[in-house]
Amino acid sequence: MRARQLLASAAIVGLGLGQVTTKCNPLERDNCPPDPALSSDHVWYFNSTPDSHLWETTAGVVDYTPKGAAFTINKRGDSPTIRTKFYFFFGRTELWLKTAGGTGVISSMMWLSDDLDEVDWEFLGSNKSFATTNYFGKGVQDWHNGGAHPMTGMQDDFHNYTTTWTKDQIEWFIDGNSVRVLHAADANETRSFPQSPMRMSVGIWAGGDPSLPEGTRKWAGGDTDYSSGPFTMYMQKAQITDYSSGKQYVFGDRSGTWQSIKIEGGRSHAQEQLEKGPDMSVGDKWNQLSGGAKAGIYTAIGVVSALAIAGLLFYFIRQRRLGVLEAQQAEERAHAERHEMGQYEAKGINPDGLNDQAPEYNARDMRFAGQSDAETYQVPEATNSSPLARGSWGMAAAAGYSAQAGPGSGRGSPALYYHQGGGDNSGLGLGNSAGNGGSQYRSQNSRGL
């Protein structure tokens, strides 16, 4: 009776993993990109982060723990999910899961193709007696497609959930025991039978969230009480086998049938990445080090830390000494200034009154004040050894200087010949006695002309 109720309620699933989308539907477009193939068989252990070239997180945060990948609902809106980046075209998946409890909480595994073929495992947190399976063809919902399978302990221990898929049938297993077989001919005469390349998603979501339609919440077992959480599902490991071999899969037309799928030859990116190995995290690299290597790293860290501390201490001590020296010098300068101020005060001088500025030099003002003549200047001394004596005017100047300096009179004032006519060879207006009108000179004393 309970199983029939579960089958009937599957028809009213409105959201969650039963309601899916695709970026490019080959039933509607002809230019959808190829699906990268797995073209291999591999087992992943989820006690560490899986290879990001092959897996991606599509919602929320997934924690990788010693127990496996942890998918946790802490609050409304949480629905952590991971998905393969590769596709398989007919194949087999085997998952080791420990499902989550909680009313309205759904632990699930889903295969999904670009044209919305779908194969599911779903576990209701409010039901510890049944596991449910489902399938859809080309996104068409049909409540007849669901199945409920008696089991116990799914929330207490890890169990093996395996699905195999060929062009003829899909079969579901729990711990190695077949619980359901779907023949292609029984799926609406194959029209609803999933038959296009799939990729796999694993996640947890709240079908009992108060924001969802009432029918969805009833199917999920009731409203989710988030205060009773957190609710966590664990995936320990997963094995995925691709029954086809090739680089990628391409839809040949808009029919979505398995016959229309083209397998392009070559090595797949997934194969190359599996052979290369995942990019290890820092934690993974550390875990792979030997005990001796770890001890060496600890020792090196200790030495570097000690050197850094010693360097800091030296710097601080040096700066402290420099500070003390600068303080002493400042005190000495202050003492000298105080001593100078004391000397001014002892002489009756107010240091604060010494704020007058000396006047700027101004020749005109100084002449009016009688401090200078109008055109005072000094003629350089001209001697026979001086460069100034090389010209005729230089020799005359030297002669004039000698004429003015009498015996015993000391040094006389230099004489400047003033030429009133031509004959100037120097270009300075200075001449010798041969000039027109004769030459005149005037003696200057220390006050000038």
Residue, then its C-alpha position, 0 to 999 in steps of 0.5 A: m500500500r505504501a509503495r503504491q502511494l509513493l508511486a502515485s505521488a511521484a507524478i507531482v514532483g515539481l522541483g528538485l532533480g526531477q525538474v531539469t534543464t539543458k544548455c543546448n537541446p539537440l531536439e531543438r537545435d542542430n549546432c549543439p556542441p559534442d559531448p566529451a566521452l569517458s570512453s573508459d572505466h574508472v573508480w573515484y574515491f571521494n575522501s579527497t577532492p576529485d579531479s577538476h578536469l573531470w568533475e565539477t560542483t554545480a551547486g553549494v559546497v561539497d566537503y571531502t572527508p575521510k568518510g567520503a564526499a559530504f553533501t549537507i543541508n544546513k539551511r534553506g536553499d542548500s542543495p550541494t551537487i557535483r556532476t561529471k564533465f564527461y558523458f557515457f553512451f550506454g554504461r554502468t555506474e556503481l555508487w556507495l552511498k549513506t543517505a541523509g535523514g530528515t523530513g522532506v530531505i532527498s538524497s539522489m543520483m541522476w543521469l541526464s542527457d542533453d535532450l533530457d533523457e533521465v535515470d534516477w535513484e532517490f532516497l526520502g529522508s522520512n522513509k527508512s523502508f524504501a529506495t526509489t528509482n525513476y526514468f524519463g524520456k526526452g523530459v516527459q514526466d510520467w508517474h508510471n515510471g517510478g519504482a519503490h524497492p524495500m530496504t533498510g539501513m540506508q541512513d545508517d551504513f554505506h550501501n551499493y547502488t548499481t545501474t546498468w544500461t544498454k540499448d535494450q534495457i536498464e537494470w537497478f541493483i541494491d548491494g548486488n541484488s537486482v531490484r528492477v529491470l526496464h526493457a526498452a520496448d516497455a517504455n512507451e514502445t521505446r519512445s520514453f526509453p533513455q538512449s542518448p549520452m548521459r552524464m551523472s550528478v549526485g546531490i541532496w535537496a529539500g523537497g519539503d521546503p515550504s516554498l515548494p508546491e504542496g504536491t512536491r512537499k507531500w511527495a517528499g514526506g512533508d515540510t522540512d524542519y531546518s532547525s532539526g538539521p544539519f542533514t548530510m549524505y555521504m558518497q564514499k566512492a563511485q565507479i563509472t564505465d562507458y560502454s562506447s569508445g571514442k573521443q566524443y558523441v554527436f547528435g546526428d539529427r533531432s530524433g534523439t534515438w541511439q541510432s542517430i548518435k555519432i561516435e567520433g574516434g580518437r582518445s578522449h580528454a577523460q582518458e588522457q586526464l586519467e592517465k596523467g592523474p589529477d592535479m594534487s592539492v597541497g594537502d594531498k602532496w603533503n600526505q604523500l611525503s615520507g616521514g623524513a621529508k616532513a621532518g626536514i621541512y619542519t626543521a627548515i621551517g624552524v631554522v627560518s623562523a629562528l633567523a627571522i626572529a633574530g633579525l627582528l630582534f637585531y633590528f629593534i635593538r639597533q633602532r632603539r640604540l639609534g633612538v637613544l643617540e638621537a635623543q642625546q644629541a637633541e638634548e645637547r642641542a637644547h642645552a647649547e641653546r639654553h646656554e646661549m639664551g642665558q648669555y644674551e640675558a646676562k648682557g641684558i639682551n632680549p633674544d626675542g627682540l632680535n627679529d629685525q632684518a638687515p636692509e637689502y642692498n640698494a646703490r641709489d639709496m646708499r648714494f643719497a645717504g652719502q654712503s657711496d658715489a654715483e659711479t664708483y668702480q675700481v680699475p684693475e691694476a695693469t702691469n707689464s706681466s698682466p694680460l691687460a698690458r698687452g694692448s696699447w691702452g693697457m700699456a698706457a694705463a700702466a704708465g699712468y699708474s706709474a706716473q701717479a705713484g711718486p717716490g715714497s708716496g706708496r701705491g698711487s691710484p690707477a689712471l684711466y685715459y679718456h680718449q675723446g677722438g679716434g685711434d682706439n684699437s681696443g674698441l673700448g674708447l680708450g686710446n694712447s697719446a697719439g690720438n687726436g686732441g691728445s689724451q687726458y687722464r684723471s686720477q681717482n682716489s679711494r672715493g672714485l671720480 
